Amino acid sequence: MSSNANVPSLDDPHGGLAPGRAGVPLADASFALVLMHGRGDSPEGLLPLGRAVGAVDGAVIAPRAAGNSWYPQRFLDPVSMNAPWLASALSAVDRAVQSAVTAGIPAERIVLAGFSQGACLTLEYAARTPQRYGGVAALAGALIGDDRAIRHDERSLEGTPVLLACGNADLHIPESHVRDSALSFAALGAVVDMRIYPGVGHTVVADQLDALRAMIDQVRTLAATSAATRGL
């Protein structure tokens, strides 16, 4: 009998697609890094980023987009124009996060990161599901949608470090939207680190990797401290 478990549906186009994985198994990991790839990329294309920022001793999970794209239109377009793709994409992020939580890794030791379309998706997920994460890193991205009003929620990000790092010569991500996103995340209770790189286009630069590596170091230290406390 054939199975349709891995065949995406029209309502959930990214559902049932296996994520890419690297690092150590979730059952053996003390922290997790969830990586969201950009349009035209794949988990396999982004997983080396986990090694580049030193997450080899954690569980690295990279959700997979159907057709290598999380949503069909630009991130600047009205949210309705990217339905149902966006809702499905947010669910894919949540499945990755919940898989880590189920394995015993609390949200405060989970870092969410993405590039380009994946960066936008990462920010949108964090803004819609605020809690204390280990960190949120958007490498060339901003919040999704044409409504640039400051986001509010009864819940809080509780001091989660949020990196918004983008070049001011990026033809896909307007600097104004990055700055708007910074205001929203501050209002949501994050500790915002906004880095605008003069003359840099739509790419990843070493400073972004250094900042993400610092987030990984922080959650690793938190995990080690938690383990030492349990051993007392």
PyRosetta script that sets phi, psi and omega in degrees:
from pyrosetta import init, pose_from_sequence

init()
pose = pose_from_sequence("MSSNANVPSLDDPHGGLAPGRAGVPLADASFALVLMHGRGDSPEGLLPLGRAVGAVDGAVIAPRAAGNSWYPQRFLDPVSMNAPWLASALSAVDRAVQSAVTAGIPAERIVLAGFSQGACLTLEYAARTPQRYGGVAALAGALIGDDRAIRHDERSLEGTPVLLACGNADLHIPESHVRDSALSFAALGAVVDMRIYPGVGHTVVADQLDALRAMIDQVRTLAATSAATRGL")
pose.set_psi(1, 132.2)
pose.set_omega(1, -179.7)
pose.set_phi(2, -81.3)
pose.set_psi(2, 157.9)
pose.set_omega(2, -180.0)
pose.set_phi(3, -121.5)
pose.set_psi(3, 141.3)
pose.set_omega(3, 177.3)
pose.set_phi(4, -104.2)
pose.set_psi(4, 18.2)
pose.set_omega(4, -174.1)
pose.set_phi(5, -60.5)
pose.set_psi(5, -30.4)
pose.set_omega(5, -176.5)
pose.set_phi(6, -105.0)
pose.set_psi(6, 14.6)
pose.set_omega(6, 178.8)
pose.set_phi(7, -98.9)
pose.set_psi(7, 115.5)
pose.set_omega(7, -178.2)
pose.set_phi(8, -61.9)
pose.set_psi(8, 147.2)
pose.set_omega(8, 176.9)
pose.set_phi(9, -99.2)
pose.set_psi(9, 166.3)
pose.set_omega(9, 178.7)
pose.set_phi(10, -65.7)
pose.set_psi(10, -32.8)
pose.set_omega(10, -180.0)
pose.set_phi(11, -80.5)
pose.set_psi(11, -25.2)
pose.set_omega(11, -178.5)
pose.set_phi(12, -136.2)
pose.set_psi(12, 71.5)
pose.set_omega(12, -171.9)
pose.set_phi(13, -60.2)
pose.set_psi(13, -25.9)
pose.set_omega(13, -180.0)
pose.set_phi(14, -96.6)
pose.set_psi(14, -1.3)
pose.set_omega(14, -177.6)
pose.set_phi(15, -68.9)
pose.set_psi(15, 142.5)
pose.set_omega(15, 175.5)
pose.set_phi(16, 81.4)
pose.set_psi(16, 0.4)
pose.set_omega(16, 179.7)
pose.set_phi(17, -89.6)
pose.set_psi(17, 127.3)
pose.set_omega(17, -176.5)
pose.set_phi(18, -71.3)
pose.set_psi(18, 132.4)
pose.set_omega(18, 177.6)
pose.set_phi(19, -74.3)
pose.set_psi(19, 161.4)
pose.set_omega(19, 170.1)
pose.set_phi(20, -81.1)
pose.set_psi(20, 151.5)
pose.set_omega(20, -178.5)
pose.set_phi(21, -137.6)
pose.set_psi(21, 148.6)
pose.set_omega(21, 176.9)
pose.set_phi(22, -152.4)
pose.set_psi(22, -178.1)
pose.set_omega(22, -177.5)
pose.set_phi(23, 74.9)
pose.set_psi(23, -139.1)
pose.set_omega(23, -179.3)
pose.set_phi(24, -106.0)
pose.set_psi(24, 158.7)
pose.set_omega(24, 178.1)
pose.set_phi(25, -59.1)
pose.set_psi(25, 150.5)
pose.set_omega(25, -179.8)
pose.set_phi(26, -55.0)
pose.set_psi(26, -38.5)
pose.set_omega(26, -177.5)
pose.set_phi(27, -63.9)
pose.set_psi(27, -22.3)
pose.set_omega(27, -177.8)
pose.set_phi(28, -106.4)
pose.set_psi(28, -0.6)
pose.set_omega(28, -172.4)
pose.set_phi(29, -92.7)
pose.set_psi(29, 146.0)
pose.set_omega(29, 175.2)
pose.set_phi(30, -100.3)
pose.set_psi(30, -12.7)
pose.set_omega(30, 176.1)
pose.set_phi(31, -151.0)
pose.set_psi(31, 165.4)
pose.set_omega(31, -178.4)
pose.set_phi(32, -135.8)
pose.set_psi(32, 148.6)
pose.set_omega(32, 174.2)
pose.set_phi(33, -121.8)
pose.set_psi(33, 118.4)
pose.set_omega(33, 178.0)
pose.set_phi(34, -101.7)
pose.set_psi(34, 118.9)
pose.set_omega(34, -175.3)
pose.set_phi(35, -111.6)
pose.set_psi(35, 127.6)
pose.set_omega(35, 179.9)
pose.set_phi(36, -109.5)
pose.set_psi(36, 119.0)
pose.set_omega(36, -177.4)
pose.set_phi(37, -78.1)
pose.set_psi(37, 164.5)
pose.set_omega(37, -179.3)
pose.set_phi(38, -90.1)
pose.set_psi(38, 177.9)
pose.set_omega(38, 177.8)
pose.set_phi(39, -62.2)
pose.set_psi(39, 131.4)
pose.set_omega(39, 179.6)
pose.set_phi(40, 84.6)
pose.set_psi(40, -3.1)
pose.set_omega(40, 179.9)
pose.set_phi(41, -105.6)
pose.set_psi(41, -169.8)
pose.set_omega(41, -177.5)
pose.set_phi(42, -151.2)
pose.set_psi(42, 167.0)
pose.set_omega(42, 174.1)
pose.set_phi(43, -55.2)
pose.set_psi(43, -40.7)
pose.set_omega(43, -178.7)
pose.set_phi(44, -63.0)
pose.set_psi(44, -31.0)
pose.set_omega(44, 179.2)
pose.set_phi(45, -75.1)
pose.set_psi(45, -25.4)
pose.set_omega(45, -176.0)
pose.set_phi(46, -100.1)
pose.set_psi(46, -22.4)
pose.set_omega(46, -176.8)
pose.set_phi(47, -55.0)
pose.set_psi(47, -33.9)
pose.set_omega(47, 176.6)
pose.set_phi(48, -58.3)
pose.set_psi(48, -21.6)
pose.set_omega(48, 176.6)
pose.set_phi(49, -61.8)
pose.set_psi(49, -35.0)
pose.set_omega(49, 178.1)
pose.set_phi(50, -60.4)
pose.set_psi(50, -41.4)
pose.set_omega(50, 177.3)
pose.set_phi(51, -68.0)
pose.set_psi(51, -38.0)
pose.set_omega(51, -176.9)
pose.set_phi(52, -64.1)
pose.set_psi(52, -28.7)
pose.set_omega(52, -179.5)
pose.set_phi(53, -102.9)
pose.set_psi(53, 13.0)
pose.set_omega(53, 171.9)
pose.set_phi(54, 77.4)
pose.set_psi(54, 28.3)
pose.set_omega(54, -178.1)
pose.set_phi(55, -94.2)
pose.set_psi(55, 23.3)
pose.set_omega(55, -174.9)
pose.set_phi(56, -66.6)
pose.set_psi(56, -21.1)
pose.set_omega(56, 179.7)
pose.set_phi(57, -96.1)
pose.set_psi(57, 8.1)
pose.set_omega(57, 175.4)
pose.set_phi(58, -115.9)
pose.set_psi(58, 175.2)
pose.set_omega(58, 174.9)
pose.set_phi(59, -88.7)
pose.set_psi(59, 123.4)
pose.set_omega(59, 178.9)
pose.set_phi(60, -107.8)
pose.set_psi(60, 122.7)
pose.set_omega(60, -177.9)
pose.set_phi(61, -121.4)
pose.set_psi(61, 127.2)
pose.set_omega(61, -179.0)
pose.set_phi(62, -125.0)
pose.set_psi(62, 95.9)
pose.set_omega(62, 178.1)
pose.set_phi(63, -55.4)
pose.set_psi(63, 155.1)
pose.set_omega(63, -173.7)
pose.set_phi(64, -114.0)
pose.set_psi(64, 130.4)
pose.set_omega(64, 177.6)
pose.set_phi(65, -92.5)
pose.set_psi(65, 138.6)
pose.set_omega(65, 174.5)
pose.set_phi(66, -64.3)
pose.set_psi(66, 130.1)
pose.set_omega(66, -179.8)
pose.set_phi(67, 66.1)
pose.set_psi(67, 18.5)
pose.set_omega(67, 178.1)
pose.set_phi(68, 61.4)
pose.set_psi(68, 26.8)
pose.set_omega(68, 178.3)
pose.set_phi(69, -145.5)
pose.set_psi(69, 131.6)
pose.set_omega(69, -177.1)
pose.set_phi(70, -77.6)
pose.set_psi(70, -33.3)
pose.set_omega(70, 177.5)
pose.set_phi(71, -153.3)
pose.set_psi(71, 151.1)
pose.set_omega(71, -168.6)
pose.set_phi(72, -79.1)
pose.set_psi(72, -32.6)
pose.set_omega(72, -175.1)
pose.set_phi(73, -96.7)
pose.set_psi(73, -179.3)
pose.set_omega(73, 178.5)
pose.set_phi(74, -70.7)
pose.set_psi(74, 155.8)
pose.set_omega(74, 179.1)
pose.set_phi(75, -69.4)
pose.set_psi(75, -18.4)
pose.set_omega(75, 179.6)
pose.set_phi(76, -78.8)
pose.set_psi(76, -13.8)
pose.set_omega(76, -177.3)
pose.set_phi(77, -76.7)
pose.set_psi(77, 162.0)
pose.set_omega(77, 176.2)
pose.set_phi(78, -55.1)
pose.set_psi(78, 142.5)
pose.set_omega(78, -177.8)
pose.set_phi(79, -54.7)
pose.set_psi(79, -36.0)
pose.set_omega(79, -177.9)
pose.set_phi(80, -60.7)
pose.set_psi(80, -26.6)
pose.set_omega(80, -178.9)
pose.set_phi(81, -73.4)
pose.set_psi(81, -15.6)
pose.set_omega(81, -179.6)
pose.set_phi(82, -108.5)
pose.set_psi(82, 13.2)
pose.set_omega(82, 175.3)
pose.set_phi(83, -83.0)
pose.set_psi(83, 146.2)
pose.set_omega(83, -2.1)
pose.set_phi(84, -89.8)
pose.set_psi(84, 9.5)
pose.set_omega(84, -174.9)
pose.set_phi(85, -59.9)
pose.set_psi(85, -43.5)
pose.set_omega(85, -177.0)
pose.set_phi(86, -64.9)
pose.set_psi(86, -45.2)
pose.set_omega(86, 178.5)
pose.set_phi(87, -59.7)
pose.set_psi(87, -40.5)
pose.set_omega(87, 178.3)
pose.set_phi(88, -65.5)
pose.set_psi(88, -39.4)
pose.set_omega(88, 179.0)
pose.set_phi(89, -64.8)
pose.set_psi(89, -42.8)
pose.set_omega(89, 178.0)
pose.set_phi(90, -62.9)
pose.set_psi(90, -36.8)
pose.set_omega(90, 176.5)
pose.set_phi(91, -64.8)
pose.set_psi(91, -35.5)
pose.set_omega(91, 178.6)
pose.set_phi(92, -65.1)
pose.set_psi(92, -40.8)
pose.set_omega(92, 176.3)
pose.set_phi(93, -62.8)
pose.set_psi(93, -45.2)
pose.set_omega(93, -177.2)
pose.set_phi(94, -63.0)
pose.set_psi(94, -37.7)
pose.set_omega(94, 177.9)
pose.set_phi(95, -61.4)
pose.set_psi(95, -39.9)
pose.set_omega(95, 179.1)
pose.set_phi(96, -65.5)
pose.set_psi(96, -44.2)
pose.set_omega(96, 179.6)
pose.set_phi(97, -63.4)
pose.set_psi(97, -46.2)
pose.set_omega(97, -177.5)
pose.set_phi(98, -67.6)
pose.set_psi(98, -29.7)
pose.set_omega(98, 177.1)
pose.set_phi(99, -65.0)
pose.set_psi(99, -36.3)
pose.set_omega(99, 177.4)
pose.set_phi(100, -70.7)
pose.set_psi(100, -43.1)
pose.set_omega(100, 179.9)
pose.set_phi(101, -62.4)
pose.set_psi(101, -43.1)
pose.set_omega(101, 179.5)
pose.set_phi(102, -62.2)
pose.set_psi(102, -31.1)
pose.set_omega(102, 179.3)
pose.set_phi(103, -80.1)
pose.set_psi(103, -0.5)
pose.set_omega(103, 177.1)
pose.set_phi(104, 100.6)
pose.set_psi(104, 9.4)
pose.set_omega(104, 178.8)
pose.set_phi(105, -97.9)
pose.set_psi(105, 112.2)
pose.set_omega(105, -178.7)
pose.set_phi(106, -69.7)
pose.set_psi(106, 158.4)
pose.set_omega(106, -177.7)
pose.set_phi(107, -56.7)
pose.set_psi(107, -30.8)
pose.set_omega(107, -178.4)
pose.set_phi(108, -69.5)
pose.set_psi(108, -8.6)
pose.set_omega(108, 175.0)
pose.set_phi(109, -116.3)
pose.set_psi(109, 22.7)
pose.set_omega(109, 175.6)
pose.set_phi(110, -114.9)
pose.set_psi(110, 124.7)
pose.set_omega(110, 176.7)
pose.set_phi(111, -104.4)
pose.set_psi(111, 129.9)
pose.set_omega(111, 177.3)
pose.set_phi(112, -104.1)
pose.set_psi(112, 130.7)
pose.set_omega(112, -178.8)
pose.set_phi(113, -148.2)
pose.set_psi(113, 152.3)
pose.set_omega(113, 177.8)
pose.set_phi(114, -162.7)
pose.set_psi(114, 163.0)
pose.set_omega(114, 177.2)
pose.set_phi(115, -119.0)
pose.set_psi(115, 136.7)
pose.set_omega(115, 173.3)
pose.set_phi(116, 60.3)
pose.set_psi(116, -122.3)
pose.set_omega(116, 178.5)
pose.set_phi(117, -57.5)
pose.set_psi(117, -36.0)
pose.set_omega(117, 176.8)
pose.set_phi(118, -67.9)
pose.set_psi(118, -31.6)
pose.set_omega(118, 176.7)
pose.set_phi(119, -68.0)
pose.set_psi(119, -42.7)
pose.set_omega(119, 177.8)
pose.set_phi(120, -61.2)
pose.set_psi(120, -43.6)
pose.set_omega(120, -180.0)
pose.set_phi(121, -64.8)
pose.set_psi(121, -40.8)
pose.set_omega(121, 178.5)
pose.set_phi(122, -59.5)
pose.set_psi(122, -46.3)
pose.set_omega(122, 179.2)
pose.set_phi(123, -64.4)
pose.set_psi(123, -42.7)
pose.set_omega(123, -178.5)
pose.set_phi(124, -62.7)
pose.set_psi(124, -41.3)
pose.set_omega(124, 178.7)
pose.set_phi(125, -63.4)
pose.set_psi(125, -46.8)
pose.set_omega(125, -178.4)
pose.set_phi(126, -63.0)
pose.set_psi(126, -38.5)
pose.set_omega(126, -179.7)
pose.set_phi(127, -69.7)
pose.set_psi(127, -31.9)
pose.set_omega(127, -178.4)
pose.set_phi(128, -86.2)
pose.set_psi(128, -19.8)
pose.set_omega(128, -179.5)
pose.set_phi(129, -129.5)
pose.set_psi(129, 62.1)
pose.set_omega(129, -175.3)
pose.set_phi(130, -68.4)
pose.set_psi(130, 132.9)
pose.set_omega(130, 172.4)
pose.set_phi(131, -164.8)
pose.set_psi(131, -178.3)
pose.set_omega(131, -179.9)
pose.set_phi(132, -82.4)
pose.set_psi(132, 106.6)
pose.set_omega(132, 174.0)
pose.set_phi(133, -97.8)
pose.set_psi(133, 166.3)
pose.set_omega(133, 174.2)
pose.set_phi(134, -67.6)
pose.set_psi(134, -27.9)
pose.set_omega(134, 178.1)
pose.set_phi(135, 169.5)
pose.set_psi(135, 159.3)
pose.set_omega(135, 176.9)
pose.set_phi(136, -134.3)
pose.set_psi(136, 124.3)
pose.set_omega(136, -177.3)
pose.set_phi(137, -126.6)
pose.set_psi(137, 118.1)
pose.set_omega(137, 177.1)
pose.set_phi(138, -108.4)
pose.set_psi(138, 108.3)
pose.set_omega(138, 178.2)
pose.set_phi(139, -94.8)
pose.set_psi(139, 97.9)
pose.set_omega(139, -177.3)
pose.set_phi(140, 68.2)
pose.set_psi(140, 70.4)
pose.set_omega(140, 178.8)
pose.set_phi(141, -163.2)
pose.set_psi(141, 170.2)
pose.set_omega(141, 177.4)
pose.set_phi(142, -154.4)
pose.set_psi(142, 170.2)
pose.set_omega(142, 178.9)
pose.set_phi(143, -60.9)
pose.set_psi(143, 150.0)
pose.set_omega(143, -173.1)
pose.set_phi(144, -88.3)
pose.set_psi(144, 141.0)
pose.set_omega(144, 173.5)
pose.set_phi(145, 114.5)
pose.set_psi(145, 166.6)
pose.set_omega(145, -178.1)
pose.set_phi(146, -92.2)
pose.set_psi(146, -6.1)
pose.set_omega(146, 177.9)
pose.set_phi(147, -86.6)
pose.set_psi(147, 109.1)
pose.set_omega(147, -175.2)
pose.set_phi(148, -96.3)
pose.set_psi(148, 14.7)
pose.set_omega(148, 177.6)
pose.set_phi(149, -66.6)
pose.set_psi(149, 151.5)
pose.set_omega(149, 178.9)
pose.set_phi(150, -65.1)
pose.set_psi(150, 131.5)
pose.set_omega(150, -179.2)
pose.set_phi(151, -75.7)
pose.set_psi(151, 145.4)
pose.set_omega(151, 175.3)
pose.set_phi(152, -136.6)
pose.set_psi(152, 152.3)
pose.set_omega(152, 178.1)
pose.set_phi(153, -157.3)
pose.set_psi(153, 147.5)
pose.set_omega(153, 176.6)
pose.set_phi(154, -64.7)
pose.set_psi(154, -28.0)
pose.set_omega(154, 177.1)
pose.set_phi(155, -84.4)
pose.set_psi(155, 167.6)
pose.set_omega(155, -177.0)
pose.set_phi(156, -131.9)
pose.set_psi(156, 153.1)
pose.set_omega(156, 172.5)
pose.set_phi(157, -80.4)
pose.set_psi(157, -4.8)
pose.set_omega(157, 168.1)
pose.set_phi(158, 53.6)
pose.set_psi(158, 42.4)
pose.set_omega(158, 176.9)
pose.set_phi(159, 83.6)
pose.set_psi(159, 12.5)
pose.set_omega(159, 176.2)
pose.set_phi(160, -56.3)
pose.set_psi(160, 129.2)
pose.set_omega(160, 174.1)
pose.set_phi(161, -70.7)
pose.set_psi(161, 126.9)
pose.set_omega(161, -179.5)
pose.set_phi(162, -122.8)
pose.set_psi(162, 120.3)
pose.set_omega(162, 178.1)
pose.set_phi(163, -98.8)
pose.set_psi(163, 124.0)
pose.set_omega(163, 173.2)
pose.set_phi(164, -118.2)
pose.set_psi(164, 101.7)
pose.set_omega(164, -171.9)
pose.set_phi(165, -126.4)
pose.set_psi(165, 117.9)
pose.set_omega(165, -173.2)
pose.set_phi(166, -155.0)
pose.set_psi(166, 148.8)
pose.set_omega(166, 176.1)
pose.set_phi(167, -80.2)
pose.set_psi(167, 148.4)
pose.set_omega(167, 179.1)
pose.set_phi(168, -82.1)
pose.set_psi(168, -1.6)
pose.set_omega(168, 174.3)
pose.set_phi(169, -107.7)
pose.set_psi(169, 17.6)
pose.set_omega(169, 178.7)
pose.set_phi(170, -73.2)
pose.set_psi(170, 119.7)
pose.set_omega(170, -177.2)
pose.set_phi(171, -79.3)
pose.set_psi(171, -10.1)
pose.set_omega(171, -178.2)
pose.set_phi(172, -103.5)
pose.set_psi(172, -30.5)
pose.set_omega(172, -175.2)
pose.set_phi(173, -118.7)
pose.set_psi(173, 102.3)
pose.set_omega(173, 179.3)
pose.set_phi(174, -64.1)
pose.set_psi(174, 138.0)
pose.set_omega(174, 179.3)
pose.set_phi(175, -57.3)
pose.set_psi(175, -36.1)
pose.set_omega(175, -178.8)
pose.set_phi(176, -60.3)
pose.set_psi(176, -35.3)
pose.set_omega(176, 179.9)
pose.set_phi(177, -73.1)
pose.set_psi(177, -33.4)
pose.set_omega(177, 176.1)
pose.set_phi(178, -64.4)
pose.set_psi(178, -43.0)
pose.set_omega(178, -179.8)
pose.set_phi(179, -67.0)
pose.set_psi(179, -39.2)
pose.set_omega(179, 175.5)
pose.set_phi(180, -61.1)
pose.set_psi(180, -41.9)
pose.set_omega(180, 179.8)
pose.set_phi(181, -63.5)
pose.set_psi(181, -37.9)
pose.set_omega(181, 177.7)
pose.set_phi(182, -60.3)
pose.set_psi(182, -40.8)
pose.set_omega(182, 178.4)
pose.set_phi(183, -64.4)
pose.set_psi(183, -41.6)
pose.set_omega(183, 179.5)
pose.set_phi(184, -63.2)
pose.set_psi(184, -43.7)
pose.set_omega(184, -177.6)
pose.set_phi(185, -70.8)
pose.set_psi(185, -32.1)
pose.set_omega(185, 173.5)
pose.set_phi(186, -63.5)
pose.set_psi(186, -41.1)
pose.set_omega(186, 179.0)
pose.set_phi(187, -66.7)
pose.set_psi(187, -26.6)
pose.set_omega(187, 179.8)
pose.set_phi(188, -86.7)
pose.set_psi(188, 3.8)
pose.set_omega(188, 175.1)
pose.set_phi(189, 91.7)
pose.set_psi(189, 16.8)
pose.set_omega(189, 178.2)
pose.set_phi(190, -87.6)
pose.set_psi(190, 159.8)
pose.set_omega(190, 168.5)
pose.set_phi(191, -97.3)
pose.set_psi(191, 104.5)
pose.set_omega(191, -169.2)
pose.set_phi(192, -91.1)
pose.set_psi(192, 131.9)
pose.set_omega(192, 173.8)
pose.set_phi(193, -118.9)
pose.set_psi(193, 97.8)
pose.set_omega(193, -179.3)
pose.set_phi(194, -98.7)
pose.set_psi(194, 127.4)
pose.set_omega(194, -179.6)
pose.set_phi(195, -127.3)
pose.set_psi(195, 114.0)
pose.set_omega(195, 177.5)
pose.set_phi(196, -107.3)
pose.set_psi(196, 122.3)
pose.set_omega(196, -175.1)
pose.set_phi(197, -99.7)
pose.set_psi(197, 116.4)
pose.set_omega(197, -179.5)
pose.set_phi(198, -62.0)
pose.set_psi(198, 130.5)
pose.set_omega(198, 174.7)
pose.set_phi(199, 74.9)
pose.set_psi(199, 4.2)
pose.set_omega(199, -177.7)
pose.set_phi(200, -94.2)
pose.set_psi(200, 136.6)
pose.set_omega(200, 179.7)
pose.set_phi(201, -92.4)
pose.set_psi(201, -150.2)
pose.set_omega(201, -174.4)
pose.set_phi(202, -86.2)
pose.set_psi(202, 83.9)
pose.set_omega(202, -175.8)
pose.set_phi(203, -157.5)
pose.set_psi(203, 174.9)
pose.set_omega(203, 175.3)
pose.set_phi(204, -105.4)
pose.set_psi(204, 131.2)
pose.set_omega(204, 179.5)
pose.set_phi(205, -113.3)
pose.set_psi(205, 165.4)
pose.set_omega(205, -174.2)
pose.set_phi(206, -59.3)
pose.set_psi(206, -35.9)
pose.set_omega(206, -178.5)
pose.set_phi(207, -62.7)
pose.set_psi(207, -35.0)
pose.set_omega(207, 177.0)
pose.set_phi(208, -64.5)
pose.set_psi(208, -42.3)
pose.set_omega(208, 179.3)
pose.set_phi(209, -65.6)
pose.set_psi(209, -38.5)
pose.set_omega(209, 178.1)
pose.set_phi(210, -62.0)
pose.set_psi(210, -42.0)
pose.set_omega(210, -179.2)
pose.set_phi(211, -66.7)
pose.set_psi(211, -41.0)
pose.set_omega(211, 178.3)
pose.set_phi(212, -67.6)
pose.set_psi(212, -38.0)
pose.set_omega(212, 177.2)
pose.set_phi(213, -61.6)
pose.set_psi(213, -37.5)
pose.set_omega(213, 178.4)
pose.set_phi(214, -65.0)
pose.set_psi(214, -37.8)
pose.set_omega(214, 175.7)
pose.set_phi(215, -62.0)
pose.set_psi(215, -44.6)
pose.set_omega(215, 179.8)
pose.set_phi(216, -61.6)
pose.set_psi(216, -42.5)
pose.set_omega(216, 179.1)
pose.set_phi(217, -60.9)
pose.set_psi(217, -38.7)
pose.set_omega(217, -179.5)
pose.set_phi(218, -65.3)
pose.set_psi(218, -44.9)
pose.set_omega(218, -179.7)
pose.set_phi(219, -70.9)
pose.set_psi(219, -31.2)
pose.set_omega(219, 176.3)
pose.set_phi(220, -64.8)
pose.set_psi(220, -42.7)
pose.set_omega(220, 177.7)
pose.set_phi(221, -64.4)
pose.set_psi(221, -41.2)
pose.set_omega(221, 178.2)
pose.set_phi(222, -61.2)
pose.set_psi(222, -42.2)
pose.set_omega(222, 179.6)
pose.set_phi(223, -64.1)
pose.set_psi(223, -42.1)
pose.set_omega(223, -179.6)
pose.set_phi(224, -66.0)
pose.set_psi(224, -39.3)
pose.set_omega(224, 178.4)
pose.set_phi(225, -65.4)
pose.set_psi(225, -40.8)
pose.set_omega(225, 178.9)
pose.set_phi(226, -63.7)
pose.set_psi(226, -41.0)
pose.set_omega(226, -179.3)
pose.set_phi(227, -66.5)
pose.set_psi(227, -39.2)
pose.set_omega(227, -179.9)
pose.set_phi(228, -66.9)
pose.set_psi(228, -38.3)
pose.set_omega(228, 179.2)
pose.set_phi(229, -65.3)
pose.set_psi(229, -41.4)
pose.set_omega(229, 178.7)
pose.set_phi(230, -64.5)
pose.set_psi(230, -27.5)
pose.set_omega(230, -178.1)
pose.set_phi(231, -81.2)
pose.set_psi(231, -9.2)
pose.set_omega(231, -179.5)
pose.set_phi(232, -72.2)
pose.dump_pdb("model.pdb")
